[in-house]
Amino acid sequence: MSKEYDNMKDDRISDDKRRFQRVSVLWSGEYADDRGAGQKCVIFDVSVNGVRAKFDQALAIGTQFVLEIAGGVQLLTEVVWAKGKTVGLRFNDSPDKMASIMAGVLPSKCLEFA
């Protein structure tokens, strides 16, 4: 089997173990770093726990910032993993609070979690 297939299989296994349902999206976002320099991103998927996004520049794990999405919604996030310019961001607010914030944009299956 190909290495690409193995990677897809690994992603599928980890998806099955996820506590929070993700949905694929194609949203734009941005943030300003400590020096006020802005950086744009493309968000590929979202859950009540966080997002997967690709930025113009790589970000270090542990970096915290306010991510601005859809119409000025601002969310405090932290980089929890990084592969090049693609990162996993965890929301600092609880999944319950994020479910109420995202109720109008996420499918109901993403708002129900154990």
Residue, then its C-alpha position, 0 to 999 in steps of 0.5 A: m500500500s502507498k504511504e498516502y493511503d497509510n496517512m489517510k487511514d491514520d487520519r480516519i482512525s483519529d477522526d473516529k476517536r474525536r470527541f467533537q465532530r468536524v465539518s469541512v469549510l472554506w473560510s477566510g480568517e486573520y489575526a494580528d501578532d504582538r507587533g500588529a502585523g496581520q496574517k491571513c489564513v484559510i480555515f479548512d475544518v472547524s469543530v466546537n473545539g477548534v479549527r485546522a487552518k493554513f497561514d501565510q507563515a509558520l506558527a509555533i506550537g503554544t502561540q496564542f492569539v485572537l483569530e478573526i473569522a466570518g464578519g468580525v467574530q473574534l475567538l481566542t485560540e492556541v496552536v496545538w499542532a503544526k505541519g509547516k504552515t498548516v496548524g491546529l488551533r484549539f479555542n480557549d473557550s469551552p466547547d459549550k460556549m463555542a456551540s452557542i457561538m457557532a449554532g448558526v453556522l455549524p450543522s447540529k451534528c457538530l453541536e452535540f458532543a459527549 
